[in-house]
Amino acid sequence: MTDPLTRRHFLHAASAGAASVWIPRSVHGYSAGEVARSISERQHRAGISKWDLDTPCLVVDLDALERNIAQMQATMTRNGIASRPHAKTHKTPAIARMQLATGSVGICTAKVSEAEVMFEHGIDQILLTTVNVTAPKIRRAMALRNQCDGFVQSVDTSENARDLSAAAAEAGVTADVVVDLDPGGHRTGITPGAPALELAQLVDSLSGLTLCGVLCYDGGAQHVTGFAARKSRALERLEAAAETKVQMDRSGLDTRIFSGGGTGTYNIDHGTPGLTDVQVGSYVFMDAQYLGIGGERDEEVYSDFEPALTVLTTVLNAQYEGRATTDAGAKANTINRPWPIVKGETGMSYTSGSDEFGSIRYEDNASRIYRVGDKLEVIVSHCDPVVNLYDQMYGVRGDTVEAIWPIAGRGHSI
Ligand SMILES: Cc1ncc(COP(=O)(O)O)c(C=O)c1O
């Protein structure tokens, strides 16, 4: 049972010592190339310190990342369902491999190009959760299916199913397909019940397609504040999908996949009858958006997973009372809200509204804690779009850089 810590106290505790460690005043500013060379040549016995990295850069705490993955898997095992993590969050094959190695049944991708990249890097169980509606994209998906037996495509209209069937025939493949069900938000998916059943029967009847089940993702449920409210919303919104799955079973249709859920509902989703796996994304990194929703044990802070992803930034200007300016603004952090959180600190806020500069404001005007050249870390506002701003992330253990991972799916938004 976690103590009822305040959000600030939790954030401070979660990142204990991060700001009080020795921060080198002589700034090396190692580039990605230098770090990669150092790791491969083992020049530095003790390794490069993260505080010596050039900034702004993206840093992942490997201990926290591993604990987040282990926590997810332990919960899945206890609840008798699986995880099929969404790679739209990390876009990083090295992390997808870690998730698969620890028990995930596959990964999800949001875009066909993301799926291609993951497959190029050896990932071969891929559920594409977004429909493809244009001929070139459908052809690309079928070309991928031609190489990747574990590729599954979602559909949500009969026209799209027919287009997919034709493209599958043209490519000489039989494509695995899930029907995307709308949980009520009308963003994607077909209406559960009779329309969905009809579409599933059509998919089942079309040549070149194999029906594998359904997916139903309620994005709106994920960030509902308060565990009880989130739980009732998530379970209620998936009732119609669960009923549709039963109807499909009764009709003799294949429902081996019933995928849904995310980081906010990962410990709720097993309450939806028949759900096979959760498409969790953000849990690997966490972010400021998720920290605020509260959890089952801790009403104030969602502390099931640890903030593992930070942007490392350097102070550029500290000569004005009550504030400091850093080199990590919107282009390093996005302008998503809530704003990034300075790791390990209280009594200050951070905004990343201007393109090139981050802005620190001290609550107490008299204090002036950062000096020019100091480095600090901020917990990212929303992990997915921040990851998409960087070519690589540095994996650190303690303060030492242990890995440099290409974000191979970065910019693959087609
Ligand atoms: C279809 C789908 N599944 C799963 C997820 C993962 O959600 P989360 O990052 O909240 O775990 C998303 C995120 O937007 C999504 O769009």
The ligand as an ORCA input file, in Angstrom:
! r2SCAN-3c Opt
* xyz 0 1
  C      -5.768      2.089    -30.672
  C      -4.918      2.359    -29.451
  N      -4.615      1.342    -28.620
  C      -3.832      1.537    -27.531
  C      -3.317      2.787    -27.215
  C      -2.387      2.910    -26.024
  O      -2.855      3.742    -25.067
  P      -2.009      4.129    -23.768
  O      -0.812      4.877    -24.197
  O      -2.979      4.957    -23.037
  O      -1.673      2.863    -23.082
  C      -3.649      3.873    -28.033
  C      -3.158      5.226    -27.671
  O      -3.612      6.244    -28.098
  C      -4.452      3.656    -29.186
  O      -4.764      4.666    -30.015
*
